[in-house]
């Protein structure tokens, strides 16, 4: 008995599915997953994708390390 094989996924489809899986998985850092999806999980990432992802991750970490205080948010 032979199995029916589905046509292979394209790289773009695979990466889109991986990004979707990350967002749906419980306990995943959504902010980090968003950065990965936007910059690195692309079929043809830009030449500076790693640098852009690093910058976004450092910014995210900085925002989390120094959250605004109640005084700053209330004016």
N, CA and C atoms as an extended XYZ file, in Angstrom:
225
Properties=species:S:1:pos:R:3:atomname:S:1:resname:S:1:resid:I:1 pbc="F F F"
N         0.839       -1.165        0.000 N   UNK     1
C         0.000        0.000        0.000 CA  UNK     1
C         0.891        1.238        0.000 C   UNK     1
N         0.661        2.096       -0.950 N   UNK     2
C         1.472        3.300       -1.038 CA  UNK     2
C         0.745        4.474       -0.409 C   UNK     2
N         1.524        5.298        0.273 N   UNK     3
C         0.959        6.510        0.855 CA  UNK     3
C         0.884        7.586       -0.203 C   UNK     3
N        -0.154        8.378       -0.114 N   UNK     4
C        -0.234        9.533       -0.998 CA  UNK     4
C         0.560       10.653       -0.348 C   UNK     4
N         1.483       11.185       -1.085 N   UNK     5
C         2.288       12.278       -0.559 CA  UNK     5
C         1.742       13.600       -1.070 C   UNK     5
N         1.669       14.537       -0.153 N   UNK     6
C         1.252       15.872       -0.549 CA  UNK     6
C         2.432       16.554       -1.226 C   UNK     6
N         2.126       17.481       -2.118 N   UNK     7
C         3.226       18.209       -2.736 CA  UNK     7
C         4.047       18.917       -1.661 C   UNK     7
N         5.329       19.028       -1.897 N   UNK     8
C         6.209       19.661       -0.927 CA  UNK     8
C         5.871       21.118       -0.705 C   UNK     8
N         6.156       21.562        0.486 N   UNK     9
C         5.937       22.963        0.815 CA  UNK     9
C         7.058       23.806        0.236 C   UNK     9
N         6.709       25.015       -0.110 N   UNK    10
C         7.750       25.950       -0.510 CA  UNK    10
C         8.424       26.453        0.764 C   UNK    10
N         9.561       27.053        0.609 N   UNK    11
C        10.268       27.617        1.760 CA  UNK    11
C         9.405       28.664        2.443 C   UNK    11
N         8.764       29.518        1.655 N   UNK    12
C         7.915       30.570        2.220 CA  UNK    12
C         6.760       29.974        3.022 C   UNK    12
N         6.148       28.909        2.505 N   UNK    13
C         5.041       28.260        3.214 CA  UNK    13
C         5.522       27.633        4.518 C   UNK    13
N         6.681       26.999        4.470 N   UNK    14
C         7.238       26.383        5.670 CA  UNK    14
C         7.503       27.432        6.742 C   UNK    14
N         8.157       28.530        6.355 N   UNK    15
C         8.495       29.573        7.320 CA  UNK    15
C         7.247       30.267        7.858 C   UNK    15
N         6.254       30.479        7.010 N   UNK    16
C         4.994       31.076        7.466 CA  UNK    16
C         4.307       30.143        8.462 C   UNK    16
N         4.340       28.855        8.186 N   UNK    17
C         3.762       27.876        9.102 CA  UNK    17
C         4.503       27.827       10.427 C   UNK    17
N         5.811       27.946       10.369 N   UNK    18
C         6.617       27.956       11.586 CA  UNK    18
C         6.295       29.182       12.428 C   UNK    18
N         6.205       30.338       11.794 N   UNK    19
C         5.858       31.564       12.516 CA  UNK    19
C         4.474       31.435       13.149 C   UNK    19
N         3.519       30.899       12.404 N   UNK    20
C         2.156       30.713       12.917 CA  UNK    20
C         2.173       29.765       14.112 C   UNK    20
N         2.946       28.697       14.001 N   UNK    21
C         3.055       27.729       15.091 CA  UNK    21
C         3.619       28.393       16.348 C   UNK    21
N         4.614       29.260       16.180 N   UNK    22
C         5.193       29.954       17.327 CA  UNK    22
C         4.143       30.799       18.042 C   UNK    22
N         3.338       31.521       17.266 N   UNK    23
C         2.322       32.381       17.865 CA  UNK    23
C         1.243       31.588       18.584 C   UNK    23
N         0.944       30.400       18.112 N   UNK    24
C        -0.129       29.596       18.688 CA  UNK    24
C         0.317       28.774       19.890 C   UNK    24
N         1.611       28.582       20.034 N   UNK    25
C         2.122       27.737       21.105 CA  UNK    25
C         2.073       28.483       22.443 C   UNK    25
N         1.584       27.801       23.459 N   UNK    26
C         1.470       28.407       24.782 CA  UNK    26
C         2.856       28.617       25.384 C   UNK    26
N         3.046       29.743       26.025 N   UNK    27
C         4.294       30.026       26.713 CA  UNK    27
C         5.363       30.668       25.850 C   UNK    27
N         5.064       30.903       24.592 N   UNK    28
C         6.041       31.527       23.698 CA  UNK    28
C         5.996       33.037       23.894 C   UNK    28
N         7.145       33.655       23.905 N   UNK    29
C         7.251       35.106       24.011 CA  UNK    29
C         6.752       35.720       22.704 C   UNK    29
N         5.571       36.312       22.739 N   UNK    30
C         4.937       36.827       21.529 CA  UNK    30
C         5.749       37.974       20.927 C   UNK    30
N         6.312       38.823       21.764 N   UNK    31
C         7.126       39.928       21.254 CA  UNK    31
C         8.333       39.422       20.488 C   UNK    31
N         8.993       38.426       21.030 N   UNK    32
C        10.152       37.847       20.362 CA  UNK    32
C         9.736       37.090       19.105 C   UNK    32
N         8.645       36.361       19.181 N   UNK    33
C         8.153       35.638       18.002 CA  UNK    33
C         7.798       36.605       16.881 C   UNK    33
N         7.238       37.751       17.244 N   UNK    34
C         6.906       38.768       16.246 CA  UNK    34
C         8.169       39.272       15.554 C   UNK    34
N         9.213       39.503       16.319 N   UNK    35
C        10.488       39.958       15.747 CA  UNK    35
C        11.063       38.892       14.823 C   UNK    35
N        11.052       37.655       15.265 N   UNK    36
C        11.578       36.570       14.435 CA  UNK    36
C        10.803       36.447       13.133 C   UNK    36
N         9.477       36.532       13.229 N   UNK    37
C         8.644       36.444       12.033 CA  UNK    37
C         8.862       37.600       11.082 C   UNK    37
N         9.027       38.780       11.635 N   UNK    38
C         9.176       39.974       10.800 CA  UNK    38
C        10.532       40.043       10.116 C   UNK    38
N        11.573       39.574       10.790 N   UNK    39
C        12.922       39.773       10.258 CA  UNK    39
C        13.610       38.507        9.747 C   UNK    39
N        13.426       37.396       10.430 N   UNK    40
C        14.239       36.218       10.114 CA  UNK    40
C        13.479       35.073        9.454 C   UNK    40
N        12.238       34.876        9.813 N   UNK    41
C        11.481       33.760        9.239 CA  UNK    41
C        10.851       34.187        7.920 C   UNK    41
N        11.695       34.545        6.996 N   UNK    42
C        11.296       35.000        5.665 CA  UNK    42
C        12.014       34.140        4.634 C   UNK    42
N        11.374       33.886        3.517 N   UNK    43
C        12.006       33.090        2.461 CA  UNK    43
C        13.218       33.810        1.889 C   UNK    43
N        13.131       35.114        1.794 N   UNK    44
C        14.243       35.923        1.280 CA  UNK    44
C        14.466       37.104        2.214 C   UNK    44
N        15.096       36.850        3.364 N   UNK    45
C        15.306       37.956        4.294 CA  UNK    45
C        16.263       38.989        3.707 C   UNK    45
N        16.122       40.207        4.165 N   UNK    46
C        17.001       41.268        3.688 CA  UNK    46
C        18.426       40.995        4.160 C   UNK    46
N        19.413       41.558        3.470 N   UNK    47
C        20.800       41.332        3.881 CA  UNK    47
C        21.092       41.774        5.318 C   UNK    47
N        20.360       42.752        5.801 N   UNK    48
C        20.588       43.236        7.161 CA  UNK    48
C        19.536       42.720        8.152 C   UNK    48
N        18.913       41.605        7.828 N   UNK    49
C        17.838       41.063        8.669 CA  UNK    49
C        18.319       40.731       10.075 C   UNK    49
N        19.499       40.169       10.197 N   UNK    50
C        20.012       39.808       11.522 CA  UNK    50
C        20.265       41.065       12.343 C   UNK    50
N        20.839       42.080       11.721 N   UNK    51
C        21.099       43.336       12.428 CA  UNK    51
C        19.789       43.989       12.866 C   UNK    51
N        18.790       43.971       11.987 N   UNK    52
C        17.489       44.551       12.340 CA  UNK    52
C        16.832       43.761       13.470 C   UNK    52
N        16.924       42.442       13.412 N   UNK    53
C        16.354       41.609       14.469 CA  UNK    53
C        17.067       41.871       15.788 C   UNK    53
N        18.379       41.982       15.741 N   UNK    54
C        19.152       42.255       16.957 CA  UNK    54
C        18.738       43.590       17.562 C   UNK    54
N        18.614       44.612       16.727 N   UNK    55
C        18.203       45.928       17.208 CA  UNK    55
C        16.824       45.859       17.860 C   UNK    55
N        15.902       45.158       17.223 N   UNK    56
C        14.547       45.027       17.762 CA  UNK    56
C        14.543       44.249       19.079 C   UNK    56
N        15.368       43.215       19.172 N   UNK    57
C        15.438       42.415       20.400 CA  UNK    57
C        16.035       43.235       21.538 C   UNK    57
N        17.086       43.995       21.248 N   UNK    58
C        17.701       44.848       22.275 CA  UNK    58
C        16.695       45.898       22.754 C   UNK    58
N        15.940       46.478       21.825 N   UNK    59
C        14.918       47.464       22.194 CA  UNK    59
C        13.837       46.822       23.063 C   UNK    59
N        13.385       45.634       22.673 N   UNK    60
C        12.378       44.910       23.449 CA  UNK    60
C        12.896       44.626       24.859 C   UNK    60
N        14.128       44.170       24.951 N   UNK    61
C        14.723       43.871       26.257 CA  UNK    61
C        14.838       45.134       27.100 C   UNK    61
N        15.241       46.232       26.473 N   UNK    62
C        15.346       47.501       27.195 CA  UNK    62
C        14.002       47.970       27.721 C   UNK    62
N        12.978       47.847       26.900 N   UNK    63
C        11.632       48.239       27.334 CA  UNK    63
C        11.145       47.377       28.486 C   UNK    63
N        11.497       46.122       28.457 N   UNK    64
C        11.059       45.221       29.526 CA  UNK    64
C        11.864       45.437       30.800 C   UNK    64
N        13.124       45.805       30.649 N   UNK    65
C        13.977       46.024       31.814 CA  UNK    65
C        13.636       47.338       32.511 C   UNK    65
N        13.123       48.287       31.746 N   UNK    66
C        12.807       49.609       32.289 CA  UNK    66
C        11.372       49.988       31.944 C   UNK    66
N        10.400       49.297       32.530 N   UNK    67
C         9.008       49.633       32.204 CA  UNK    67
C         8.667       51.025       32.725 C   UNK    67
N         7.742       51.701       32.069 N   UNK    68
C         7.367       53.033       32.543 CA  UNK    68
C         6.724       52.946       33.926 C   UNK    68
N         7.009       53.934       34.739 N   UNK    69
C         6.413       53.966       36.073 CA  UNK    69
C         5.020       54.574       35.975 C   UNK    69
N         4.253       54.452       37.040 N   UNK    70
C         2.896       55.002       37.055 CA  UNK    70
C         2.934       56.512       36.867 C   UNK    70
N         3.937       57.158       37.432 N   UNK    71
C         4.068       58.611       37.306 CA  UNK    71
C         4.296       59.002       35.847 C   UNK    71
N         5.117       58.228       35.129 N   UNK    72
C         5.404       58.518       33.723 CA  UNK    72
C         4.179       58.295       32.849 C   UNK    72
N         3.400       57.284       33.144 N   UNK    73
C         2.245       56.972       32.303 CA  UNK    73
C         1.063       57.891       32.575 C   UNK    73
N         0.967       58.418       33.798 N   UNK    74
C        -0.147       59.296       34.147 CA  UNK    74
C         0.158       60.770       33.924 C   UNK    74
N         1.382       61.072       33.540 N   UNK    75
C         1.752       62.451       33.228 CA  UNK    75
C         2.164       63.170       34.415 C   UNK    75
